[in-house]
Amino acid sequence: MAFYSGNNYIRQGLFYNEEKLYKCRHCGESFPENILIRHMAIHAEEKPYKCNQCGDSFSENILLISHMGTHTEEKQYPCNQCDKAFSKNSALTRHVKTHSCLWEKQYQCFQCNKVFTRNSGLTIHMRTHTGEKPYRCSHCDSAFSQNGDLVKHTRTHTGEKPYQCTECTKAFSQKVFLNNHMRIHTGEKPFQCHYCNKAFSRDIALTYHLRTHTGEKPYQCGRCNKNFSTSSGLYRHAKIHTGEKINKCSECFKAFSKQSSLAKHMKKHTMETKTKTIAKVSARPRRKCRIQKSLAEEANGNQSDIEDFN
């Protein structure tokens, strides 16, 4: 698949001479309007205009201005294929095309044949093959293939949480975390199991649940080849091999490598608590009897003293 710059298109005679051309403000090349739109994506990697509310960056100031409206405007145009919503119908229309693939995909990866609607998408994709990570963290040695990933990572150092919940005081570093949190307030559970109709507020919870039906266990221990349905299950299991004891008792701070061992240990504390309670309750009547007996003896002693005095 071959691609040409605007001038090459003109030299090849692919457009009529009378067709109006538009000049790219970044590099000065001229294109017909529909080609210019696709060409502008080449410059999309340069994003000097940053949103001061969420950290997203844009290649042009007008895009930033349009984006700022997403923080203030009501999003009354929801996508019927995912949970995204938009403040403008035109934005929804553009978004829907990403689901239906209505945009012509003309940028193809020569290594895996995957195609993209924009050259910038292909550029980012190529880094999965080359391993290139041009965006480096100024706080640590981490590096990323996309600027957006660097922005999210940087917040782990700065503690910045620009996404504020409108129902409570909680704030989050990423919009996806806020979206997940908001479902606690709304009770929304959009992710439904097609086996048993059970619903979940998060897609990852549905993924884990589906494995209880399919029996899928994609996480395998590298030492004993035992498989697990979740990464956390594999993590806990790995501690058996390393000897690390991550399951700590909240009563006596004894630690165990297995969750089951901790549960068994906790039963001892439960039995001890019950035994002490029973002993304490059964001791109360005896104590009362001792007090009554002591008072009776004291009364009898006082009576004897009176008789002796007389």
C-alpha positions as CSV (number, residue, x, y, z in Angstrom):
1,M,0.0,0.0,0.0
2,A,1.6,3.3,-1.1
3,F,0.9,6.7,0.3
4,Y,1.8,10.1,-1.1
5,S,2.2,13.6,0.3
6,G,-0.2,16.3,-1.0
7,N,2.3,17.5,-3.7
8,N,2.9,13.9,-4.8
9,Y,-0.9,13.4,-5.3
10,I,-0.9,16.5,-7.5
11,R,2.1,15.4,-9.5
12,Q,0.5,12.0,-10.0
13,G,-2.6,13.7,-11.4
14,L,-4.9,12.1,-8.9
15,F,-6.8,15.3,-8.4
16,Y,-8.1,17.8,-10.9
17,N,-6.2,21.0,-11.1
18,E,-9.2,23.1,-10.4
19,E,-9.8,21.4,-7.0
20,K,-9.2,23.8,-4.1
21,L,-6.1,23.0,-2.0
22,Y,-5.6,23.8,1.6
23,K,-2.2,24.5,3.2
24,C,-1.0,22.6,6.3
25,R,-0.2,25.1,9.0
26,H,2.6,22.9,10.3
27,C,4.7,22.1,7.3
28,G,3.3,24.2,4.5
29,E,2.3,21.4,2.1
30,S,-1.0,21.7,0.2
31,F,-3.8,19.2,0.1
32,P,-7.4,18.8,-1.0
33,E,-9.6,19.1,2.1
34,N,-10.2,15.4,2.7
35,I,-6.5,14.6,2.4
36,L,-5.5,17.5,4.6
37,I,-7.6,16.1,7.5
38,R,-5.7,12.8,7.4
39,H,-2.4,14.5,6.9
40,M,-2.8,16.6,10.0
41,A,-2.6,13.4,12.0
42,I,1.0,13.1,11.1
43,H,1.7,16.2,13.3
44,A,-0.5,14.9,16.1
45,E,2.5,13.5,18.0
46,E,3.4,17.1,18.9
47,K,1.0,18.0,21.7
48,P,2.1,21.3,23.3
49,Y,-1.4,22.3,24.5
50,K,-2.1,20.8,27.9
51,C,-5.4,20.7,29.8
52,N,-4.9,22.0,33.3
53,Q,-7.8,19.9,34.7
54,C,-7.0,16.4,33.5
55,G,-3.5,16.6,32.0
56,D,-4.6,15.6,28.4
57,S,-2.5,17.2,25.7
58,F,-3.4,18.3,22.2
59,S,-1.6,19.3,19.0
60,E,-3.7,22.5,18.4
61,N,-5.1,25.1,20.7
62,I,-8.5,24.9,19.2
63,L,-8.6,21.2,20.1
64,L,-7.8,22.1,23.7
65,I,-10.5,24.7,23.8
66,S,-13.0,22.2,22.5
67,H,-11.8,19.6,25.0
68,M,-12.2,22.1,27.9
69,G,-15.9,22.1,27.2
70,T,-16.0,18.4,28.2
71,H,-15.3,19.4,31.8
72,T,-18.2,21.9,32.1
73,E,-20.8,20.8,29.5
74,E,-23.5,18.3,30.2
75,K,-22.8,15.0,28.3
76,Q,-26.2,14.3,26.9
77,Y,-25.2,12.2,23.9
78,P,-24.3,8.7,25.1
79,C,-22.7,6.0,22.9
80,N,-25.0,2.9,22.7
81,Q,-22.0,0.6,22.2
82,C,-19.9,1.6,25.2
83,D,-20.2,3.7,28.4
84,K,-18.8,6.9,26.8
85,A,-20.9,10.1,26.5
86,F,-20.4,13.4,24.7
87,S,-21.5,17.0,25.0
88,K,-21.9,17.4,21.2
89,N,-23.7,15.1,18.7
90,S,-20.9,15.6,16.3
91,A,-18.4,14.2,18.8
92,L,-20.6,11.2,19.3
93,T,-20.8,10.7,15.5
94,R,-17.0,10.7,15.2
95,H,-16.8,8.3,18.2
96,V,-19.3,5.8,16.8
97,K,-17.2,5.4,13.7
98,T,-14.4,3.9,15.8
99,H,-16.8,1.0,16.6
100,S,-18.2,0.5,13.1
101,C,-14.9,1.1,11.3
102,L,-16.6,3.6,8.9
103,W,-13.3,5.5,8.6
104,E,-11.1,4.2,5.9
105,K,-8.1,2.4,7.3
106,Q,-5.2,3.3,5.1
107,Y,-2.2,3.1,7.3
108,Q,-0.9,-0.5,7.5
109,C,1.8,-2.0,9.7
110,F,4.2,-3.9,7.5
111,Q,5.1,-6.3,10.3
112,C,1.7,-7.6,11.3
113,N,-0.6,-6.1,8.7
114,K,-2.8,-4.3,11.3
115,V,-4.3,-1.1,9.8
116,F,-5.1,2.3,11.3
117,T,-7.2,5.3,10.4
118,R,-4.4,7.7,11.2
119,N,-0.7,7.8,10.8
120,S,-0.3,8.7,14.4
121,G,-2.0,5.5,15.4
122,L,0.4,3.5,13.2
123,T,3.4,5.4,14.7
124,I,2.3,4.5,18.2
125,H,1.6,0.9,17.2
126,M,5.0,0.4,15.6
127,R,6.6,1.0,19.1
128,T,5.1,-2.4,20.2
129,H,7.4,-4.0,17.6
130,T,10.4,-1.8,18.1
131,G,10.1,-1.4,21.9
132,E,10.7,2.3,21.6
133,K,9.7,4.3,24.7
134,P,10.4,8.0,24.0
135,Y,8.5,9.4,27.0
136,R,10.6,9.2,30.1
137,C,9.5,10.0,33.7
138,S,11.5,12.8,35.3
139,H,11.0,11.3,38.8
140,C,12.1,7.7,38.1
141,D,13.6,5.5,35.4
142,S,10.2,4.5,33.9
143,A,9.6,5.1,30.2
144,F,6.5,4.8,28.0
145,S,5.5,4.5,24.4
146,Q,2.7,7.1,24.7
147,N,2.6,10.5,26.3
148,G,-0.8,9.7,27.9
149,D,0.7,6.8,29.8
150,L,3.5,9.0,31.1
151,V,0.9,11.6,32.3
152,K,-0.9,8.9,34.2
153,H,2.3,7.5,35.7
154,T,3.6,11.0,36.8
155,R,0.5,11.3,39.0
156,T,1.7,8.4,41.1
157,H,4.7,10.6,42.0
158,T,2.9,14.0,42.4
159,G,-0.3,12.6,44.0
160,E,-2.4,14.7,41.6
161,K,-6.0,13.5,41.4
162,P,-7.8,15.8,38.9
163,Y,-11.0,13.7,38.6
164,Q,-13.3,14.6,41.5
165,C,-16.4,12.7,42.4
166,T,-19.5,15.0,42.4
167,E,-21.3,12.8,45.0
168,C,-18.6,12.5,47.7
169,T,-15.1,13.9,48.5
170,K,-13.1,11.2,46.7
171,A,-10.8,12.1,43.8
172,F,-8.9,10.0,41.3
173,S,-5.8,10.2,39.1
174,Q,-7.5,8.6,36.1
175,K,-10.9,9.1,34.6
176,V,-11.5,5.4,34.3
177,F,-11.1,5.1,38.1
178,L,-13.7,7.8,38.6
179,N,-16.1,6.1,36.2
180,N,-15.8,2.9,38.2
181,H,-16.3,4.7,41.4
182,M,-19.4,6.6,40.3
183,R,-21.2,3.2,39.8
184,I,-21.1,2.8,43.6
185,H,-23.3,5.8,43.9
186,T,-25.6,5.0,40.9
187,G,-25.7,1.3,41.5
188,E,-25.2,0.8,37.8
189,K,-23.9,-2.7,36.7
190,P,-23.5,-2.6,32.9
191,F,-21.3,-5.7,32.6
192,Q,-23.6,-8.8,32.5
193,C,-22.7,-12.5,32.5
194,H,-24.3,-14.3,29.5
195,Y,-24.2,-17.6,31.4
196,C,-26.1,-16.6,34.6
197,N,-27.2,-13.0,34.0
198,K,-25.2,-11.8,37.1
199,A,-24.1,-8.2,36.6
200,F,-21.0,-6.3,37.7
201,S,-20.0,-2.7,37.9
202,R,-16.5,-3.3,36.5
203,D,-15.4,-5.2,33.3
204,I,-12.5,-6.9,35.1
205,A,-15.0,-8.3,37.7
206,L,-17.0,-9.8,34.9
207,T,-13.8,-11.3,33.3
208,Y,-12.9,-13.0,36.6
209,H,-16.5,-14.2,37.0
210,L,-16.7,-15.7,33.5
211,R,-13.8,-18.0,34.4
212,T,-15.9,-19.7,37.1
213,H,-18.1,-20.8,34.2
214,T,-15.4,-21.6,31.6
215,G,-12.8,-23.0,34.0
216,E,-10.1,-20.8,32.3
217,K,-7.0,-20.4,34.4
218,P,-4.5,-18.3,32.3
219,Y,-2.0,-17.6,35.1
220,Q,0.5,-20.4,35.6
221,C,3.1,-20.8,38.3
222,G,6.6,-21.0,36.8
223,R,7.8,-23.5,39.4
224,C,5.1,-26.1,39.7
225,N,2.9,-25.4,36.7
226,K,-0.2,-24.9,38.8
227,N,-2.8,-22.6,37.1
228,F,-5.0,-19.8,38.5
229,S,-7.9,-17.8,37.3
230,T,-6.6,-14.5,38.7
231,S,-3.2,-12.9,38.9
232,S,-3.7,-12.3,42.6
233,G,-4.2,-16.0,43.1
234,L,-0.9,-16.7,41.4
235,Y,0.8,-14.0,43.5
236,R,-0.4,-15.5,46.7
237,H,0.6,-19.0,45.6
238,A,4.1,-17.9,44.6
239,K,4.8,-16.9,48.2
240,I,4.6,-20.6,49.1
241,H,7.7,-21.2,47.0
242,T,9.6,-18.1,48.2
243,G,8.6,-18.6,51.8
244,E,7.3,-15.1,52.2
245,K,4.4,-14.9,54.6
246,I,2.0,-12.2,53.6
247,N,-1.1,-13.4,55.4
248,K,-0.8,-11.8,58.9
249,C,-3.0,-12.4,61.9
250,S,-4.7,-9.2,63.2
251,E,-4.8,-10.6,66.8
252,C,-1.2,-11.8,67.5
253,F,0.6,-10.7,64.2
254,K,1.7,-14.2,63.4
255,A,2.1,-14.6,59.6
256,F,1.4,-17.4,57.2
257,S,2.2,-18.1,53.5
258,K,-1.3,-19.5,52.8
259,Q,-4.6,-17.8,53.3
260,S,-6.1,-21.2,54.4
261,S,-3.5,-21.5,57.2
262,L,-4.4,-18.0,58.4
263,A,-8.1,-18.9,58.4
264,K,-7.4,-22.1,60.4
265,H,-5.3,-20.0,62.9
266,M,-8.0,-17.4,63.3
267,K,-10.4,-20.1,64.5
268,K,-8.1,-20.6,67.5
269,H,-8.6,-17.0,68.5
270,T,-12.3,-17.4,68.0
271,M,-12.4,-20.4,70.3
272,E,-10.3,-18.7,72.9
273,T,-12.6,-15.7,72.9
274,K,-15.7,-18.0,73.3
275,T,-14.0,-19.9,76.1
276,K,-13.1,-16.7,78.0
277,T,-16.6,-15.4,77.5
278,I,-18.2,-18.6,78.9
279,A,-15.8,-18.6,81.8
280,K,-16.6,-15.0,82.6
281,V,-20.3,-15.5,82.5
282,S,-20.2,-18.7,84.6
283,A,-18.0,-16.9,87.2
284,R,-20.6,-14.2,87.9
285,P,-23.1,-16.3,90.0
286,R,-20.3,-17.7,92.1
287,R,-18.9,-14.3,92.8
288,K,-22.4,-13.1,93.9
289,C,-22.7,-16.1,96.2
290,R,-19.3,-15.3,97.8
291,I,-20.4,-11.7,98.4
292,Q,-23.7,-12.8,100.0
293,K,-21.9,-15.3,102.1
294,S,-19.4,-12.7,103.3
295,L,-22.2,-10.3,104.2
296,A,-24.1,-13.0,106.2
297,E,-20.9,-14.0,108.1
298,E,-20.3,-10.3,108.9
299,A,-23.9,-10.0,110.1
300,N,-23.6,-13.0,112.3
301,G,-20.4,-11.7,113.8
302,N,-21.9,-8.4,114.7
303,Q,-24.8,-10.2,116.4
304,S,-22.4,-12.2,118.5
305,D,-20.6,-9.1,119.6
306,I,-23.9,-7.5,120.8
307,E,-24.8,-10.6,122.9
308,D,-21.3,-10.7,124.5
309,F,-21.6,-7.0,125.3
310,N,-25.0,-7.6,127.1
